[in-house]
């Protein structure tokens, strides 16, 4: 018997952590990814998809995760994924090359820290580009 998928989204400072649990498949992947997409509001810097407690992904769920990361990137949010080595879905994520869509981390703390570093770096680059040169 499959365990139903659940998603819990919570704000952590400027970031949204979406913790997914259970089995993601054709019956629930659209609902789960829509819930995450709506939880990542424009004022968030980024999102972490915590897949630690996901036991199964079918092809529709994989496609949904790729589409979700693409959507969030288009909105200028960084995206990180938590999926420890040895998890039941790690081979699937590796097989489909999911690390090309989002960086995969072992822990939530690691993902949040890297996301914040990337967001601050991006902000610093944007600020440097907007400064006008001073006259000598």
C-alpha positions in Angstrom: 0.0 0.0 0.0 1.4 3.4 -0.9 1.6 6.2 1.6 -0.2 9.4 0.4 1.9 12.4 -0.4 1.9 15.4 1.9 3.6 18.7 1.6 4.3 21.2 4.4 5.6 24.6 3.5 7.0 27.0 6.0 8.8 30.3 5.9 12.4 30.3 7.3 13.4 34.0 7.2 13.6 34.9 3.5 13.3 31.4 2.3 10.5 28.8 1.9 11.1 25.2 3.0 8.8 22.7 1.3 8.9 19.3 3.1 7.5 16.5 1.0 6.6 13.1 2.3 5.3 9.9 1.0 5.0 8.7 -2.6 4.7 11.3 -5.4 3.0 9.9 -8.5 0.5 10.7 -11.2 -2.3 11.0 -8.7 -0.8 13.7 -6.5 2.2 15.3 -8.1 0.4 18.2 -9.8 -1.4 19.1 -6.5 1.9 18.9 -4.5 4.0 21.0 -6.9 1.2 23.6 -7.2 1.1 23.9 -3.4 4.9 24.5 -3.4 4.7 27.0 -6.2 2.0 29.0 -4.5 3.9 29.0 -1.2 7.0 30.6 -2.7 5.9 34.2 -2.8 7.6 37.0 -4.7 9.3 38.3 -1.6 11.1 35.0 -0.9 14.7 34.7 -1.9 14.6 31.0 -2.6 13.1 27.6 -1.9 14.3 24.3 -0.5 12.5 21.2 -1.6 13.1 18.7 1.2 12.7 15.2 -0.3 14.2 13.4 2.6 10.9 11.6 3.4 9.8 10.8 -0.1 9.8 7.1 -0.8 8.8 7.0 -4.4 8.7 9.2 -7.6 7.1 8.2 -10.8 7.7 9.8 -14.1 5.0 12.4 -13.7 6.4 13.4 -10.3 9.9 13.8 -11.8 8.5 15.9 -14.6 6.6 18.0 -12.1 9.8 18.6 -10.1 11.6 19.7 -13.2 8.8 22.1 -14.1 8.6 23.4 -10.5 12.4 24.2 -10.4 12.1 25.9 -13.8 9.1 28.0 -12.7 10.8 29.1 -9.5 14.1 29.9 -11.4 12.0 32.0 -13.9 10.7 33.9 -10.9 14.3 34.6 -9.8 14.2 32.3 -6.8 17.1 30.0 -6.1 16.1 26.4 -5.7 17.9 23.7 -3.6 16.9 20.1 -3.0 17.6 18.0 0.1 17.9 14.3 -0.6 20.4 12.3 1.4 22.6 9.7 -0.2 21.1 6.3 0.2 17.5 7.6 0.1 15.0 5.5 -1.9 14.7 8.2 -4.6 18.4 9.1 -4.9 18.9 6.6 -7.8 15.9 8.1 -9.7 17.2 11.7 -9.3 20.6 10.6 -10.4 19.3 8.7 -13.4 17.2 11.7 -14.7 20.1 14.1 -14.1 18.0 16.2 -11.6 21.2 17.9 -10.3 21.2 19.9 -13.6 17.9 21.5 -12.5 18.8 22.1 -8.8 21.7 21.5 -6.5 21.1 18.5 -4.3 22.3 18.6 -0.7 22.6 16.1 2.1 20.9 18.3 4.8 18.4 21.1 5.1 20.9 23.4 6.9 23.5 22.9 4.1 20.8 23.7 1.4 19.7 26.9 3.2 23.2 28.1 3.8 24.2 27.6 0.1 21.0 29.3 -1.1 21.6 32.3 1.1 25.2 32.6 -0.1 24.0 32.5 -3.7 21.2 35.0 -3.2 23.6 37.5 -1.5 26.2 37.0 -4.3 23.5 37.7 -6.9 22.3 40.8 -5.0 25.9 42.1 -4.7 26.5 41.6 -8.4 23.2 43.4 -9.2 24.1 46.3 -6.9 27.6 46.6 -8.4 26.1 46.8 -11.9 23.7 49.5 -10.9 26.3 51.8 -9.4 27.3 54.6 -11.7 31.0 55.4 -12.2 32.2 58.3 -10.3 33.9 61.2 -12.1 37.6 61.6 -11.3 
